[in-house]
Amino acid sequence: MPRQEAKAFRDFLLEVGSISDFTARFFREGFKPRYEWSELIRQCYVIGYKTLPLVGVTAFIMGLVLTVQSRPTLEEFGAESYLPSMVALSMIREIGPVITALICAGKIGSSIGAELGSMKVTEQIDAMEVSGTNPFKYLVVTRVTACTLMLPVLVVIADCISLYAAYIGVNFKDVVSLDLFFSKVFDSLVFGDVLPAMIKTYFFGFAIGIIGCYKGYNSTKGTEGVGIAANSAVVVSSLVVFILDLIAVQIADILGLT
Amino acid sequence: MEHLEIHPPPKPVHPSAEVMVRTRDLYKSFGDNHVLQGFNLDLFKGENLVVLGKSGSGKSVLIKCLVGLLSPDKGLVEVFGQEIPKLNQDDLDHIRVKIGFLFQSSALYDSMTVRENLEFPLRRHWISKTRDEVDELVIEALDNVGLKHAVDLMPSELSGGMRKRIGLARTLILKPDIILYDEPTTGLDPITGREISRLIVDIQHKYNTSSIIITHDMGCARIVANRIMVLVNGICYAVGSFEELKNSDDPNIKPFFD
């Protein structure tokens, strides 16, 4: 292996090791008192509530576009009546969780990376430590926990909004009542569609939080490092979301939930 | 108009004052950069000790070792008679409450108002305080630095000098026995720098604090120092009063006073 590739591979392994160590520290510190409840609630508000408008608008557009785009294909086979089922399955099983996670990786991951990165380079994290506060517990544990708890909530809301948008999309050409639309949606869904999709969103949230915090908490090189931290938090967490999704699909398949 | 001459000099140190901070044979390296190479220091109760040295000579590294932000490679670091590197996290946090640290960049928490910045250490350590008691302490700390009116401002709305003062107020709010100042006048105009220096002396008079002041600002050293220690090549090269060192012909000391 050429020397440059070998070095890149070594750096990659070091980074993976370092992130694993950071994750292990999260579990070590996260379950030990004292618990930072007020900061956790504040982070849930910031991460959940303040991301809701962006997630909501995106989900609405996705639901609407998917419905409008799918209709011609289904019409060709005379299968328009399957439109609600098809949109519901697509949104709830795959598109809702993944797109919401990617939006959160962009918004939350970058904001956590930049915030912690800037706190690091301006010595605010050191200031917290010398004041007798554990900055890891206060800054990292709360943000990662909030991300893990809030992402599933955002996904559920995004799914509901996208289904309502799909209902509007169906009514562009047909007249379908809300009751009929949702009865078709729920007829097509089974427990195995919803459960794996919901479980994986916890992992997406955890990954976004831990990577954003890791990049920010370990940023160097002054203000340039803050930009790098924010940028790489988005890139790495988006990639990890796809990898986790792939793993989740394989596991669901093995367990016969697909 | 206030003149430097009428401002009180640093409070004299009692001849039998106890040692608050002691380092012996302190070594710290970063790769091949050997920053501290057997540094010895004694800080007595009620003393203002200035550590003088060129940029990059390891002054900040020294005080970061004193609060456990950095671990020394070798040597003794004792604060209040306790060896800092050997303390567990809880004991270290307990000691840190009694040590104030003013960072070079002030390290105010950007996302919090001045009031919240000052309340932060209080909320962490004096949870039993009532709202009125906390308010009283915040106002008292701000009054000490002459910035009562800035209580509801954000750090971004403050000038460099104001940020230093607020940083000092935050340091004072837990009534520490020892205060470590990391280049308190760096980046300030001479007038503001002099005001900060006078404030350091006022704090020593009012609270009988023991302080280590890291600086290469001779104006600041002249106003605040009971003793000056010159750090050269990682060791304590010389110790004496301002006047004693000023009259030295040593080529390592003279350039500071030229």
Contacts between the chains, C-beta under 8 A, distances in Angstrom:
chain1	res1	chain2	res2	distance
A	115	B	111	7.6
A	118	B	110	7.1
A	119	B	109	7.8
A	119	B	110	7.6
A	122	B	105	5.4
A	122	B	107	6.2
A	122	B	110	7.5
A	123	B	103	4.7
A	123	B	104	7.5
A	123	B	105	5.4
A	123	B	107	4.2
A	124	B	107	5.0
A	124	B	108	7.5
A	124	B	109	5.7
A	124	B	110	7.1
A	126	B	64	7.9
A	126	B	69	5.7
A	126	B	103	7.0
A	126	B	107	6.7
A	127	B	101	7.2
A	127	B	103	5.9
A	127	B	107	3.7
A	127	B	109	7.6
A	128	B	109	7.9
A	129	B	69	6.4
A	129	B	96	7.7
A	130	B	67	5.0
A	130	B	69	6.6
A	130	B	96	5.5
A	130	B	99	7.0
A	130	B	101	4.4
A	131	B	96	6.8
A	131	B	97	7.7
A	131	B	120	7.1
A	131	B	121	4.5
A	131	B	124	6.7
A	131	B	174	7.6
A	132	B	93	4.1
A	132	B	94	7.2
A	132	B	96	4.4
A	132	B	97	4.7
A	132	B	121	7.4
A	132	B	124	6.4
A	132	B	125	6.3
A	133	B	93	7.7
A	133	B	120	7.8
A	133	B	121	7.7
A	133	B	124	5.1
A	134	B	89	7.2
A	134	B	93	7.4
